[in-house]
Amino acid sequence: MNKQLQGIGALTLAALIYGMFPIFTRLAGAELPFYFQNSVRLFIAFFIFLIATLALKDWKKVRAEDWKWFLLRSTAVFMAFSSFTYTLQFLAIGTMLFTFYAGSTILGYIIGKFFFGEKLNIRKYVSLGLAVVGLLLIYSINFDPGELLYLCLAFFSGSCTAVWNIFSKKVSDQYSTSQLNLIDNAIAMVFAIGVSFVFREAWVIPTVSILWLVNLLFGLGIFATGVLMVYGFNRLEGQIGSLIMLSEVLFAIVLGFLFFKEAVTMTTFIGGSIILLAIVLPELNLLRLHIPIKKKT
């Protein structure tokens, strides 16, 4: 049970950091070429994981049968990261996150059931329904047909994130967290650099500026969440972990208010409360075991 609580804590902290990513994306803007920016952020995370792996002597030869999981996860994280930052340029943060977490949560349930044998019970079904209701209350999804492509990309980004998160369970018991993330970021960085060259993006020398500070913070965020996500999902069911990641929505609301003065309405509070209920409901048994009960005398 302590292992589960550690997983919940790790994923909640990861959700808080993820809640900052839309802020970083908006602050960075489009002043730098798109894939060049992403390759820089991935390189920062890769470099930190390289140092950690060498310092801890965590490297272990990858078995031939495990490379498919590394390639699957690396491709998923590249696609998720690229489509996430891209759609934020065209959709409101709320609309983007709603669609993103629809994809992440739904596919998280599917992957958990069909690839890891996780059972679906009434609490999980109710939690999924509550999560959707909470998201609908928080975000009003008003879009014109011209935004349909970006909504599909946001859903795709969430789905790819679920693949990256949950399939870490296939290899996280064989390799260290630093090695897993080192390989993920290395392959994703190669993808980003390759696409940048294909589109002939102009590369820019880093300078001391707010723009590059934001990219540095973004890279550090990728490093931190990489560690926390592997750690958290290794200790929880994929379905439960997907629900916990919905707490990013709540953090994004608070950060949106602090940074962009976005309004917080009563409907937002109600929707947030419903999402919290959706997160807590499947773990009621766990909570009971950690709440001391006084015996009657």
C-alpha positions, 0 to 999 in steps of 0.5 A, a space after each residue: 500500500 505504501 508503494 501505491 501511495 508513493 505512485 500517487 504522490 509521484 503522479 500528482 507531482 508530475 501532473 503539477 509540472 505538466 500543468 506548467 507546460 501550457 504556460 511555458 509553451 505560451 511564454 516561448 511563443 513561435 519566435 523559434 522554429 517549432 521542431 528546433 525548439 522541441 529538439 533543444 528541450 529534448 536535448 536538455 533532458 537527454 543530457 541530464 539523464 546521460 549524466 545521471 546514468 553515467 554517474 549512477 552506473 545504471 546502464 544495462 544492455 538492452 535485450 533484443 526483445 525489449 527494443 520494440 517497447 523502447 521504440 514504441 515509447 520513444 515514438 509515442 513521446 515524440 508524437 505526443 510532445 510535438 502535437 501537444 505544443 503544436 495544438 496549443 498555438 491554435 486552441 484555447 488551453 482549456 479546449 486543448 486540455 479537455 481533448 488531450 485528457 479525453 484521449 489519455 484517459 480513454 486509451 489508458 483504460 483500454 491499454 490497462 485492460 487489454 495489455 496488462 489484464 487490469 479489471 474494470 469494476 463499477 468504481 472505475 466506470 463511475 470514475 471515468 464518467 465523473 471525469 468526463 462530466 467534470 471536464 465538460 463543466 470546466 471547459 466549454 467546447 465551442 469550436 468551428 469546423 476549422 478547428 477539427 484538425 487541431 482537436 483531433 491532434 490534441 486527442 492524438 497527443 493524449 492517446 500517445 501520452 497514454 502509450 508512453 506512460 503505461 507501456 513503461 511497465 513493460 520494461 521498468 522492472 528490467 532497466 533503471 529510470 534514468 536509462 529508460 528516459 535516456 533512451 526515450 529522449 535520445 530517440 525522440 530528439 533524433 526524430 525532432 532534429 531529423 524533422 527540423 532538417 527536413 523542413 529546413 528550419 533555421 537554427 539559432 544560437 542560444 542567448 541569455 534571454 527569457 525565451 531561452 530561460 523558458 526553454 531551459 525550464 521546459 527541458 528540466 520539466 521533461 526531465 522531472 516528469 520523465 522520472 516521476 511518470 516511470 516511478 508512478 506508473 510502475 507502482 499503480 495500475 495504468 487505469 488508476 494512473 490515467 485518472 490521477 493525471 487528470 489532476 493536471 487540469 486542476 493545476 492548470 486552472 490555478 496556474 492559468 489564473 496566476 499567470 494569465 488572470 483566466 477567470 475561475 467560475 463556480 462551474 469550474 469549482 464544481 467541475 474540479 470537485 467532480 474530477 477530484 471525486 473521480 480520482 479518489 473513488 477507485 482508491 477508497 479501499 487504499 484510503 481506508 487502510 491508511 485512516 486509523 479507526 478508533 475502536 469502541 470501548 
